[in-house]
Amino acid sequence: MDKTYNPTTIEQPLYEHWEKQGYFKPNGDPGKPSYCIMIPPPNITGSLHMGHAFQQTLMDILIRYQRMQGKNTLWQVGTDHAGIATQIMVERQIFAEEGKTRQDYGRKAFIDKIWEWKAQSGDTITNQMRRLGCSVDWGRERFTMDAGLSNAVKEVFVRLYQENLIYRGKRLVNWDPKLHTAISDLEVENRESRSSMWHLRYPLADGIKTIEGLNYLVVATTRPETVLGDTGIAVNPYDLRYKNIINKFVLLPLVNRRIKIIADENVDITKGTGCMKVTPAHDFHDYEIGKRHKLPVINILTFEGKIRQEAEIFDTYGKVSNVYSSTIPQVFRGLERFAARKAIVAEFDRLGLLALIQSHKLILPYSDRSGVVIEPMLTNQWYVRTTPLAKVAMEAVEMGELKFVSKQYKNMYVSWMRNIQDWCISRQLWWGHRIPAWYDDQGKVYVGRNEAEVRQKHQLGDRVTLCQDDDVLDTWFSSGIWTFSTLGWPNNTEALRTFHPTSVVVSGFDIIFFWIARMIMLTMHFNKDITGKPQVPFKTVYITGLIRDEEGQKMSKTKGNVIDPLDIVDGISLEKLLAKRSGNLLQPQLVKNISYITIKQFPNGIKPYGTDALRFTLAAQASTGRDINWNMKCLEGYRNFCNKLWNASRFVLMNTEDQDCGFNSSDKVFSLADRWILAKFHQTVKRFREALDNYRFDLAVERLYDFTWYQFCDWYLELTKPIMSRGKIAELRGTRYTLVSVLEALLRLAHPVIPFITETIWQRIKVITRRHGDTIMLQQFPIYDAALIDAQALIDLEWTQQVIIAVRTIRSEMKIALNKPLALLLRNTSTEAQRLVNDNFIIIRTLAQLDTITLLPIEDRGPISVTKLVPGAELLIPLVGLINKVDELDRLAKEIVRIESEIDRIQSKLMNKDFLGHAPETVVAKEYKKLEIYQKSKIKLMEQKVLIAEL
């Protein structure tokens, strides 16, 4: 093995070898239990971010762990066509390169252009997944727009329509006025904005007045441009100010429309004036009020977000109505919505109906794709009736057929499912699964898998012209059938029978509703077991937290705190990192801020840490459901861990390769250290497996870290050195056998977490241990063996460790050189402690670097010494001759003064109200921790000062 651990030279070639050899494929053994994970399909437009790296690391750990237990294991990989994102990207590309729009191309040619782009650039993220060591079955890779999945999507749509679970209706949706399409809630970004609240006077009709004698009502609104669509004024039925005018009317200014004053308990008496304008076509809350009171619905905006030439009038149920005039004042027609706002406010002011303008802070919904404010829009869309689907899906969770980790997300899921709304599944795009519905000249709709089927089923002759619906399905519709469509549904394939239901899904909490819940609903509707019982898509939902920066802030390109996981793996210079972050900015004016944050985070760029260190860091922080504050120091620590394992393995190889390791001989003597390390290893195996079986990745890798670093490397390797230097042949065999056996098993234990370094080392170790097989990933995962837990060895060696640690602590506290042999005295020694000293004399003297070990008679109190207690004895290190009394007292006095200065400085800071009021909680907590450490250090120094003064 190379002297230095260098992940950049081993990782990529090793992965290419794994993939070429087909190690990631299922073993196909029907006698073995199956285990399957469906990877959440990333967008083809995307690139790897820390969230991907986090979730994929956890999935790969589970897959490798189960594969090594011999299970028939499938990690299904695939990508999502990402309707809006892909269409935008290709539109921008053709405009930049050719100056053309998609309309210039036409629908078919534009879609061909997208397929061309996918062939050239759509595999970025899958190539990046390989860099993370993801052991997915690439031979089964799927794409949500491939032929098989497209047929499955049509099949689901047609069946749901035939069962009256899909319908077309006119309802309010999130509308992107720039992209001209409906969008999902997940594609809406809520941003805090500063705007105004306009107080407008609405004259009361028919000469009526309020109790206060006013002939008008004042309505407060943040969207004056929607006044033209008002169809009601809502007040609280218990608001005494307006009790006498409920069911009366106001004359809507600008259009002189008589609209009714209604009573609705959802109106907040204490908010604004207590009067709320109701605009059902342009506000989700108003839409629900309008339905409750059967108010007409008036749409005043075009899909581009401009005032219409004429309003569209509908009744509560979406049917065309003539209850009101559709006339819109000429002066407002064609105005963009925010220009119309100014014009309408100006007209209210001119008419003397503008009562007040107040500065107002509000949350505005923006489209995260186009960056414009979304508009609630009344449109014809396709919907799934979710209530009957949700009932079955909710019962599966409540009955425990499907569990959430952690349990808090079960409550979130059930709460949402109980209040579920119908799902809008249509999008006004060209890229995606085109809705399998056709219209004749009279607008009658026909749904089928293709036009030929429609014509045959409905006996339509060639003279009947049919036109397919222009809309495509929501991307979440195709990903909602991911667990079974990828396995060949609607055909009853062997893969479907073998791997469905799948085992676990790993996801973020933000898509529980958009993806997890919809997968459960659709899967259970379309998949039944042999008894007809609905199948769940997976048995466990493991929800991860978000990865935030070191200060707990959400990572975003705008903030400049995003970390690319591949920059951690490969390293990147500061110059390239600055260029990369600035180049990703949508707002160039932020470059200066981005540069400041980048230089502060990474003044020297990022050195290459390798994939294994990144994976270990992510797993170590994966406590169920909690957000992670990314910490580069942790990453550095786990890179050191990999280096420690590498160097320890080199030590083992140097002492065992080409040596008699006892594999052909029964003549082996196992030392106390050998028996102890075997016991500690099997304890670790038990705890590691328990943690991983319960999705406590953090606890699993903590066990792995502690055993590897402290027990195997720091203790056991040191404990073997006396035997290696002066042991008998049988003892050497026993120790060598234990060295390589424990290391080989440790590599198997660690492989799911750090696959590259473990495979590399194992290829050398397997020769010595004579294990068969070409790769560690197909070896048996370590099994806990209670028979190897030698309780006495654990007790004996752990007592010995306490003695050695006590001596080392005295050296550190008293600043005694490591190479200076010490005299150790034991006082009040029990019989058991005497036995332990005699049995382990060489180990204690060698590892504690002692000159002598003396048991004091009972009556002998010994010289002035530093003392430590261990079970059954007092340890004494005499100070005479070890230190210069005057110099040491002087050093201690200076150190105490320095520490007192630090204590005063921190206490002053913590008494400063400005600091406490403005500093982040993490910074304040660090200061309190530093104060605690300094105070403890002062106490120790004072104790040492008293002791030395007695010399």
Secondary structure, DSSP 4 states (H G I P E B T S, - for coil): --SS--HHHHHHHHHHHHHHHTTTS----TTSPEEEEEPP--BTT----HHHHHHHHHHHHHHHHHHTTT-EEEEE-EEB--HHHHHHHHHHHHHHHHS--HHHH-HHHHHHHHHHHHHHHTTHHHHHHHHTT----GGG-EETTSHHHHHHHHHHHHHHHHTT-EEEEEEEEEEETTTTEEE-GGGEEEEEEEEEEEEEEEEBSTT---TTS-SEEEEEES-GGGGGG--EEEE-TT-TTSGGGTT-EEEETTTTEEEEEEE-TTS-TTSTTS-EEE-TTS-HHHHHHHHHHT--EEEEE-TTSBEEEEEEEE-TTS-B--SS--B--GGGTT-BHHHHHHHHHHHHHHTT-EEEEEEEEEEEEEETTT-SBPEEEEEEEEEE--HHHHHHHHHHHHTTSSEEESTHHHHHHHHHHHT--PEE-EES-SSS-B--EEE-TT--EEE-SSHHHHHHHHT--TTS--EE-S-EE-HHHHHTTHHHHTTTTTS--HHHHHH-SEEEEEEEGGGIIIIIHHHHHHHHHH-B-TTSPBPPSEEEEEEE--EE-TTSPBP-TTTT----HHHHHH-B-HHHHHHHHHHT-S-GGGHHHHHHHHHHH-TT-B----HHHHHHHHHHT--TT--EE--HHHHHHHHHHHHHHHHHHHHHHHHHTTS--STT-S-----HHHHHHHHHHHHHHHHHHHHHHTT-HHHHHHHHHIIIIIIIIIIIHHHHHHHHHH--HHHHHHHHHHHHHHHHHHHHHHTTTSHHHHHHHHHHHHHHHT---S-GGGSPPP---GGG--HHHHHHHHHHHHHHHHHHHHHHHHT--TTS-EEEEEES--HHHHHHHHHTHHHHHHHHTEEEEEEPPTT---SSEEEEEETTEEEEEE-TTTS-HHHHHHHHHHHHHHHHHHHHHHHHHHT-HHHHHHS-HHHHHHHHHHHHHHHHHHHHHHHHHHHHHT-
